[in-house]
Amino acid sequence: MEFDFFRRAEGRLSQWVNSSATLLTLDQPRVLIREGVKNEDVYILRHGELKVTTSTQSGEEVSLAKLSDHGALVGEMSFLESRPPVATVVAEAGSEVLLVNKEKLGNAIKVDMALGRELYYLMAQKLSLQIQGQNSMIHSSPHNPVEPLRKVLTLFGDLSEADVAWFSKNGHLYRLKPGQQLIQQGDSLPEVYLVLAGEARVSILIDGQEKIVGKSTRGEMLGEMSMVNRDDKRATANVRAAEGIEAIGIEKAVLQESLMLNDGFGMRFYRGMARMLSQRSRDQLTSMGMAFSSQQMELSNDQEDSDHDDEIDFFWYMKIKTLIFFGI
């Protein structure tokens, strides 16, 4: 996975990081992030190598990546979700790393929504590439995926009432029967889809073999990765209705124009997208029996609050349905 923060970051974000980050020059290996342990910072690699590992229930340490790419970004998932890290990250001796304090970053985007939009868009790009790499891991795994622990982060939790009204006004309602396909891997996608009801099964096709790699439920976005993949705008996976789906389709060109014209809308949308991609990446690891220490920490902290999330989802679901029904 090649991701270069310095090449992808837009001017506002790049300037803020250059003026606000702390440069760490390491003469010996250092643990930057420990799986399951709350961390306060996001890191960007300037030089050297980062080793990324995760744990299994048996206590085995599994290597996820060795990042030697200039501009590699780590720590963004726990920033987005406020959940324990899913991996341990060690910087090798001789590495140079930029440390970005999460609280300082959060305060900056509260007062500068354009900066927030650039930040969340960049994080969505990074996580999109990360998920594509994990898709290949799932496909090659001999084990059947197990149902992961989910926190049910959805786009609804990040949208304002005005944003919801915009989706209702500019979207087209689709109703899919069980087994009906919404997205075909490799096809060009003129639209993205917001799931209102039902559940979608996400699969990938490699060498003629299809394998389930995830699911999407009410409040999640489908096809969004084609909005942030700069080099390839085609669908990266197949999406089918599991037991029927209601979804709103929105033309990407129309959506992207509005996101650029309205800083607040852009920040909220890309934040919601990045958080969903982060959850998807986390779910994929746990489905393969990884990130075990992180899961145990979550369970011990009793961080689950899915009932509240369901209330939020249902409120926005009814709001959108009402707006569509009355043609508002």
Steps between C-alpha positions, in 0.01 A plus 500: 500500500656828391377810679697823514350762731730770367398436139128472570449770765349822369659837574306591812556163669864478394573845642327420830697177548831668413438771759339291776655151494799393712792331324631185669847377399549152645839349580340176620174313431191657661144381546280777362166321542418194708198289412212545743665793682361851460735723304504878473671551167494439125834434328638573152819329383762727345782250481571145615263209565193421706411143595128435550383189686178374659405224743293182484308313772782247524746778581668489162638826360408542134681739267260730314746727320849643480462863403805663347306737275566870544182648647354178651221588746412303816273561799210648305255219584493565875477874423195443283317253722632579850556127544808294599765457228476173307875468448841567652727733303876504559732755338842356420825666607601782268141589414365854487134536595265796528283487812159669473314537830139388456352755740684784328388373160140465618497856632638633171231343283226623733580858398605429141252276314696521174799353684271231640369415155855459366602288799207259486519470122867401529427248776225348286751460215746323730239264645364419156844373394537315830169319454592391148814339641299329774250374242783296349592368846144384559482335159821304558412402857410129540272582794136598480449856625325531837246768578691799643414723794343814347452846645256596222656825386291643219489806281179609675697576817708763317234673288301807592129537430584724203732229363224240527263734316761540224525122454122472487471774240784381278468123539305227326336223703586138410326189631689171449366150549701231683798396290471791258832662410556872557868535411713290263873480570701673225208707370509876481282652773311821418325485839567427866232348722382570854335195657166586665386149592615142463841345476748474212757225452836619367720258307805507274587288198864391456609239245139403441428434867257712700529548874297701751717773655243701696152637537329839507189591694268795550680834500809381314625610159563270202726581206671777693849360443469590131478865611840499670702262280691746286643251251201269454138618528348155439321292762742297713240244615164341427197602708179295522190532712493237774130520590390804305635855508369853480770745395537853368721542194680834453692604189866530597560807286214686670610387845866590450411847376288565810773366730749745354264800515388439860790451743275383784318243288832383356655457843201311643464273196868405474520456879209257484655320203840471667343371822303235309811390310689481830227280646503284187877453527465412869217255425709326236788442742272368774319276250835328439563452870742793528507813719409276794659722769312799364169311518567389856575856606174620346302230676660576836426871458139424403511757220210358302194726471322357196151580632577871486646462150186319387286789627708748298481279192123459525445875545691586182348208312150629574610857422629406155198282425265785596686752285496262201130421547400866500746589225683756715 
